[in-house]
Amino acid sequence: MRTDVLVVGAGISGLTCASRLTEAGLRVIVQESRERVGGRIRTFRPADGGPALELGAQVVHGVRNPVHTLMGSDRMETVPRDVAARVVEDGALAEMAVLARGRRGPWALEAELNAAQGDADVSVGDWLRSRGADGAEGRAVREWYRQNWAAEPDALSARAVARAHRGDDVGGGEFAVSGGFDRLPAQLARSLDVRLGCPVDELDWSKGRVRARTAQGELHVGAAVVTVPPQVVVNGRLRIGGLPAAKWQAAKDLSAGDGYCAVVTLSAPAPESAVVFDVDGLGGFARSRAGRPEVLIVAKAGAAAAVRSAVRGGGGPAALLARSMPWTRSARVVAAEEADWGNDPWSGGAFTAPGTGARDASDLWAEPVEDTLFFAGEATVCGRRLPWVQGAIASGERAAAQILSGVAR
């Protein structure tokens, strides 16, 4: 049977693109290097059947997020807000509200930057300095940006960050897919030809023809959609012959920041539901749920390396957890499940953050080549939309529309 399109990668962007093309009557094959679909969506389910925890993408942002339509409103739930919010600052645990006492809270400075309309391509760090954010206030907001963007503020474009927030039109609120985020990619993949554990090693192409080389053999198609992160191409895990120089430079400019998540299971249940932000850069965000023995740690940028070292170190994560959740001191660590996105060869990091001096990189990476190679993934909307699931969905829909417009011609 003739295959029209090869989609490289079964993350949300690839599955969205393949779904749209299949609905339009094209024959599509999706090749995925991992033994699962979902890309940087990865759900952990406790052995006792307790609530699922997310080791990758955390929540569905916005009441108008397309995930609501894809899953159906009966399979969505609101993320609870009745949790204790705390912060670790200078090694001491306090209520998170302390970050806004006698100073501007990180969220207030973030809102101010998002509303700014500046044309100069200054870094978030420079913008914060121009607003007088220094001392304890400056340390808190800089770590806030590291944990939200997986990037150093001095390398992060203030203009692009603000534009991404303004370009996100999904509304407010945070939601979860009932039973786990991984039900979204599972549903998208249900009617598709997805081949797991089958990485594409190389794409050779000429206009209207693509030859994909894999360990299982060759595949010949009329077009290919590359949805893997640009770093996978830069690192040579996916080789693309004849890639234009501008495209190659864009891939190098779209590096992903470090990210590391872990679910630590303890011998005792948490006494409360809480979220703790580690301003000191050693723990990222830690979350517990009342009555459950798991603590979820989500860390990016420098904190990712600190948490990775703590979890894998000789003493395990006990000392790290004791800083943010004192109740864990009387419990022992039973197990730890990690998702090391920074060292994942098929991710290359948490996600792509818009850097200064690379204004057009995402547009260049998103641009089709000779109506034969197409590109999707959160990196293709970097700096124009937020690097969350709705951005991945939009990128997949855009690539499908580009292909179908060519078919129509």
C-alpha positions as CSV (number, residue, x, y, z in Angstrom):
1,M,0.0,0.0,0.0
2,R,1.3,3.5,-0.9
3,T,2.3,5.7,2.0
4,D,1.8,9.4,1.5
5,V,3.4,11.0,4.6
6,L,5.8,9.9,7.2
7,V,5.5,11.6,10.6
8,V,8.7,11.4,12.6
9,G,7.8,11.4,16.3
10,A,4.6,10.4,18.2
11,G,4.5,13.3,20.6
12,I,1.4,15.5,20.6
13,S,2.4,17.5,17.6
14,G,3.1,14.4,15.5
15,L,-0.1,12.6,16.5
16,T,-2.2,15.8,15.9
17,C,-0.7,16.2,12.4
18,A,-1.1,12.5,11.6
19,S,-4.7,12.6,12.8
20,R,-5.6,15.6,10.6
21,L,-3.9,14.0,7.5
22,T,-5.6,10.7,8.1
23,E,-9.0,12.3,8.4
24,A,-8.3,14.0,5.1
25,G,-7.8,10.6,3.4
26,L,-4.0,10.4,3.3
27,R,-2.1,7.3,4.2
28,V,0.2,8.2,7.1
29,I,2.8,6.3,9.1
30,V,4.1,7.6,12.4
31,Q,7.5,6.3,13.5
32,E,8.5,6.7,17.2
33,S,11.8,5.9,18.8
34,R,10.4,5.2,22.2
35,E,8.2,2.2,23.2
36,R,5.3,4.6,24.0
37,V,3.5,7.5,22.5
38,G,3.3,11.0,24.1
39,G,6.8,12.4,23.8
40,R,7.3,14.6,26.8
41,I,4.0,13.6,28.3
42,R,4.7,10.7,30.8
43,T,2.3,9.6,33.5
44,F,3.3,7.7,36.7
45,R,0.6,5.5,38.3
46,P,1.1,4.3,41.8
47,A,1.0,0.5,42.3
48,D,-1.9,0.8,44.8
49,G,-4.1,2.6,42.2
50,G,-3.7,6.0,43.7
51,P,-4.0,9.3,41.7
52,A,-1.7,9.6,38.7
53,L,1.3,11.9,38.8
54,E,2.9,13.6,35.8
55,L,6.6,13.2,35.1
56,G,6.5,15.4,32.0
57,A,3.9,18.0,31.0
58,Q,2.0,18.8,34.2
59,V,-1.4,20.4,33.5
60,V,-3.8,21.6,30.8
61,H,-3.8,25.4,30.8
62,G,-6.9,27.3,30.0
63,V,-10.7,26.8,29.7
64,R,-10.4,27.1,25.9
65,N,-7.5,24.7,25.5
66,P,-8.2,22.3,22.6
67,V,-7.5,19.4,24.9
68,H,-11.0,19.9,26.4
69,T,-12.5,19.2,22.9
70,L,-10.2,16.3,22.1
71,M,-10.9,14.5,25.4
72,G,-14.4,15.6,26.1
73,S,-15.5,17.7,29.1
74,D,-16.4,14.6,31.1
75,R,-12.8,13.5,31.0
76,M,-11.3,16.7,32.3
77,E,-11.0,17.9,35.9
78,T,-10.1,21.1,37.6
79,V,-6.7,21.2,39.3
80,P,-7.4,21.8,43.1
81,R,-6.2,25.1,44.4
82,D,-6.8,24.5,48.1
83,V,-3.2,23.5,48.8
84,A,-0.6,25.0,51.1
85,A,1.8,27.2,49.1
86,R,5.3,27.5,50.6
87,V,8.8,28.6,49.7
88,V,12.3,27.6,50.7
89,E,14.4,30.8,50.8
90,D,17.9,30.9,52.3
91,G,17.3,27.4,53.6
92,A,14.2,28.3,55.6
93,L,10.7,27.2,54.9
94,A,8.0,29.9,54.9
95,E,4.6,30.7,53.4
96,M,4.9,31.6,49.7
97,A,3.2,34.9,50.5
98,V,6.5,36.1,52.1
99,L,7.8,36.7,48.5
100,A,5.3,39.6,48.2
101,R,5.8,41.2,51.6
102,G,7.8,44.4,51.3
103,R,8.8,43.5,47.8
104,R,7.2,42.5,44.5
105,G,6.3,38.8,44.1
106,P,7.7,36.9,41.1
107,W,4.3,36.6,39.7
108,A,3.7,40.4,39.8
109,L,7.0,41.1,38.0
110,E,6.1,38.4,35.5
111,A,2.7,40.0,34.8
112,E,4.4,43.4,34.3
113,L,6.9,41.9,31.8
114,N,4.1,40.1,29.9
115,A,2.3,43.4,29.4
116,A,5.4,45.2,28.2
117,Q,5.5,46.3,24.5
118,G,9.2,46.9,24.1
119,D,10.9,46.5,20.7
120,A,14.4,46.0,22.0
121,D,15.6,42.4,22.2
122,V,16.8,42.5,25.8
123,S,17.1,39.6,28.1
124,V,14.7,38.9,30.9
125,G,17.6,39.4,33.3
126,D,18.3,42.9,31.8
127,W,14.6,43.8,32.0
128,L,14.5,42.8,35.6
129,R,17.6,44.9,36.4
130,S,16.0,47.8,34.6
131,R,13.0,47.4,37.0
132,G,15.3,47.4,40.0
133,A,14.7,43.8,40.9
134,D,17.7,42.9,43.0
135,G,18.5,41.4,46.3
136,A,16.0,38.8,47.7
137,E,13.4,40.1,45.2
138,G,15.7,39.6,42.3
139,R,16.8,36.1,43.4
140,A,13.2,34.9,43.7
141,V,12.0,36.2,40.4
142,R,15.1,34.9,38.5
143,E,14.5,31.4,40.0
144,W,10.8,31.7,39.1
145,Y,11.8,32.2,35.4
146,R,14.3,29.4,35.5
147,Q,11.5,27.0,36.7
148,N,8.9,28.3,34.3
149,W,11.1,28.5,31.2
150,A,14.0,26.0,31.8
151,A,16.4,28.8,30.9
152,E,18.7,31.4,32.5
153,P,17.0,34.8,32.6
154,D,20.1,36.5,31.1
155,A,19.7,34.3,28.0
156,L,15.9,34.5,27.8
157,S,14.3,37.1,25.5
158,A,11.9,39.4,27.3
159,R,10.2,40.4,24.1
160,A,9.6,36.8,23.0
161,V,8.4,35.7,26.5
162,A,5.9,38.5,26.5
163,R,4.8,37.8,23.0
164,A,4.3,34.1,23.8
165,H,2.0,35.0,26.7
166,R,0.0,37.4,24.6
167,G,-0.2,34.8,21.8
168,D,-1.8,32.2,24.1
169,D,-5.5,32.6,23.9
170,V,-6.8,29.6,25.9
171,G,-8.0,31.6,28.9
172,G,-7.4,31.0,32.5
173,G,-7.6,28.0,34.8
174,E,-5.6,24.8,35.2
175,F,-7.0,21.3,34.4
176,A,-6.0,17.7,34.3
177,V,-7.0,14.8,32.1
178,S,-8.9,12.4,34.4
179,G,-6.8,9.3,35.0
180,G,-3.6,10.8,33.6
181,F,-2.2,13.1,30.9
182,D,-1.0,10.1,28.8
183,R,-4.6,9.4,27.9
184,L,-4.5,12.3,25.5
185,P,-1.8,10.8,23.2
186,A,-3.3,7.4,23.6
187,Q,-6.6,8.7,22.3
188,L,-4.9,10.5,19.4
189,A,-3.0,7.4,18.4
190,R,-5.9,5.0,18.6
191,S,-6.8,5.1,14.9
192,L,-3.3,5.8,13.5
193,D,-0.5,3.5,12.2
194,V,2.1,4.2,14.9
195,R,5.3,2.1,14.9
196,L,7.0,2.2,18.3
197,G,10.6,1.5,19.1
198,C,11.4,2.4,15.5
199,P,13.6,5.5,15.3
200,V,14.2,7.1,12.0
201,D,18.0,7.4,11.6
202,E,18.2,9.4,8.3
203,L,16.0,11.2,5.9
204,D,17.2,11.6,2.3
205,W,15.0,13.6,0.0
206,S,14.4,15.3,-3.2
207,K,11.4,17.4,-4.2
208,G,8.3,15.2,-3.7
209,R,10.2,12.2,-2.5
210,V,11.6,11.1,0.9
211,R,13.6,8.0,1.8
212,A,13.6,7.2,5.5
213,R,16.3,4.8,6.8
214,T,15.6,2.9,10.0
215,A,17.0,-0.2,11.7
216,Q,14.0,-2.1,10.3
217,G,14.6,-1.0,6.7
218,E,13.7,1.8,4.4
219,L,10.4,3.7,3.9
220,H,9.6,5.7,0.7
221,V,7.0,8.5,1.0
222,G,6.0,11.7,-0.7
223,A,6.6,13.9,2.3
224,A,7.9,13.8,5.9
225,V,7.0,15.8,9.0
226,V,9.8,16.2,11.4
227,T,8.4,16.7,14.9
228,V,11.4,15.7,17.0
229,P,13.1,18.6,19.0
230,P,15.8,20.4,17.0
231,Q,18.5,19.1,19.3
232,V,17.8,15.6,18.1
233,V,18.9,16.8,14.7
234,V,21.8,18.8,15.9
235,N,23.1,15.8,17.9
236,G,22.9,13.6,14.9
237,R,20.3,11.1,16.1
238,L,18.2,12.1,13.1
239,R,20.3,13.0,10.1
240,I,18.6,15.0,7.4
241,G,20.4,15.2,4.1
242,G,20.6,18.5,2.3
243,L,19.2,20.6,5.2
244,P,19.5,24.3,4.2
245,A,22.1,26.2,6.1
246,A,19.5,28.6,7.6
247,K,17.5,25.6,8.8
248,W,20.6,24.1,10.4
249,Q,21.4,27.3,12.2
250,A,17.9,27.6,13.5
251,A,18.1,24.1,14.9
252,K,21.3,25.1,16.8
253,D,19.6,28.3,18.1
254,L,16.6,26.4,19.5
255,S,18.3,24.5,22.3
256,A,16.2,23.0,25.1
257,G,16.8,23.7,28.7
258,D,17.6,21.1,31.3
259,G,14.6,19.3,33.0
260,Y,14.3,16.6,35.6
261,C,11.2,15.1,37.3
262,A,10.9,12.5,40.0
263,V,8.2,10.8,42.0
264,V,9.6,9.8,45.4
265,T,7.5,7.3,47.3
266,L,7.8,7.4,51.1
267,S,6.8,5.0,53.9
268,A,4.3,7.4,55.3
269,P,1.5,9.6,53.8
270,A,1.7,13.3,53.5
271,P,-0.3,15.2,56.3
272,E,-1.4,17.9,53.8
273,S,-1.6,18.9,50.2
274,A,1.2,21.3,49.5
275,V,3.4,22.9,46.8
276,V,6.8,24.3,47.7
277,F,9.0,26.5,45.5
278,D,12.7,26.4,46.2
279,V,14.1,29.9,45.6
280,D,17.6,28.7,46.4
281,G,17.7,26.8,43.2
282,L,18.1,23.3,44.7
283,G,14.7,21.8,44.4
284,G,12.4,23.3,41.8
285,F,8.8,22.7,42.8
286,A,7.8,19.9,45.1
287,R,4.2,18.7,45.5
288,S,2.4,16.4,48.0
289,R,-1.2,15.3,48.3
290,A,-2.8,14.7,51.7
291,G,-3.0,11.0,52.6
292,R,-0.6,9.9,49.8
293,P,3.0,8.7,50.2
294,E,4.3,10.3,47.0
295,V,6.1,13.6,46.5
296,L,6.5,14.9,43.0
297,I,9.5,17.0,42.2
298,V,9.7,19.1,39.0
299,A,12.9,20.9,38.4
300,K,14.4,22.9,35.5
301,A,17.6,24.7,34.6
302,G,20.2,24.6,37.4
303,A,17.8,23.0,39.9
304,A,17.4,20.0,37.5
305,A,21.0,19.2,38.0
306,A,20.8,19.6,41.8
307,V,17.7,17.4,42.1
308,R,19.2,14.8,39.7
309,S,22.3,14.6,41.9
310,A,20.3,14.4,45.1
311,V,18.0,11.6,43.9
312,R,20.9,9.6,42.5
313,G,23.4,10.3,45.3
314,G,24.4,8.0,48.1
315,G,22.0,9.4,50.6
316,G,19.1,9.5,48.1
317,P,16.5,12.3,48.1
318,A,15.9,12.3,51.8
319,A,17.9,15.5,52.6
320,L,16.4,17.3,49.6
321,L,12.8,16.5,50.7
322,A,13.6,17.5,54.3
323,R,14.3,21.1,53.2
324,S,10.8,21.5,51.6
325,M,8.6,19.0,53.5
326,P,9.8,18.5,57.1
327,W,7.2,15.7,57.6
328,T,9.4,13.4,55.3
329,R,12.1,13.3,58.0
330,S,10.3,10.7,59.9
331,A,9.7,8.6,56.8
332,R,12.0,6.5,54.7
333,V,12.3,6.5,50.9
334,V,10.7,3.4,49.5
335,A,11.2,4.1,45.8
336,A,12.0,6.8,43.3
337,E,10.8,7.0,39.6
338,E,12.6,9.6,37.5
339,A,12.2,11.2,34.1
340,D,15.5,12.8,33.1
341,W,14.5,15.0,30.2
342,G,17.9,16.8,30.1
343,N,19.6,13.5,29.3
344,D,16.9,11.9,27.2
345,P,18.4,11.4,23.7
346,W,15.0,11.9,22.1
347,S,14.1,15.1,23.9
348,G,17.3,16.9,24.5
349,G,15.8,18.8,27.3
350,A,12.6,20.0,28.9
351,F,11.4,22.4,26.1
352,T,12.7,25.2,24.0
353,A,12.9,28.7,25.4
354,P,13.2,31.8,23.2
355,G,16.7,33.2,23.5
356,T,17.9,36.7,22.8
357,G,19.5,37.1,19.3
358,A,17.5,34.3,17.8
359,R,14.3,36.1,16.9
360,D,13.5,34.3,13.7
361,A,14.8,30.8,14.6
362,S,11.4,29.2,15.3
363,D,9.9,30.6,12.1
364,L,12.9,29.3,10.1
365,W,12.6,25.9,11.7
366,A,8.9,25.8,11.0
367,E,9.2,26.6,7.3
368,P,8.7,23.7,4.9
369,V,11.5,22.7,2.5
370,E,10.4,22.3,-1.1
371,D,6.9,21.1,-0.1
372,T,8.6,17.9,0.9
373,L,9.9,18.3,4.4
374,F,7.6,19.8,7.0
375,F,8.2,20.6,10.7
376,A,6.1,20.7,13.8
377,G,6.6,20.6,17.6
378,E,6.8,23.2,20.3
379,A,10.1,24.5,19.0
380,T,8.3,25.7,15.9
381,V,6.1,28.1,17.9
382,C,8.9,29.1,20.3
383,G,8.5,32.8,21.3
384,R,5.1,33.1,19.7
385,R,3.1,30.7,21.8
386,L,3.7,29.1,25.2
387,P,5.6,25.8,25.0
388,W,2.7,23.8,26.4
389,V,0.4,21.2,24.9
390,Q,-1.8,23.7,23.1
391,G,1.3,25.0,21.2
392,A,2.3,21.5,20.2
393,I,-1.3,20.9,19.0
394,A,-1.3,24.1,17.0
395,S,2.0,23.2,15.4
396,G,0.8,19.8,14.3
397,E,-2.4,21.3,12.8
398,R,-0.3,23.9,10.9
399,A,2.0,21.3,9.4
400,A,-1.0,19.2,8.3
401,A,-2.6,22.3,6.7
402,Q,0.6,23.0,4.8
403,I,0.7,19.5,3.4
404,L,-3.0,19.5,2.5
405,S,-2.8,22.9,0.8
406,G,-0.1,21.3,-1.5
407,V,-2.3,18.2,-2.1
408,A,-5.2,20.6,-3.1
409,R,-3.0,22.3,-5.6
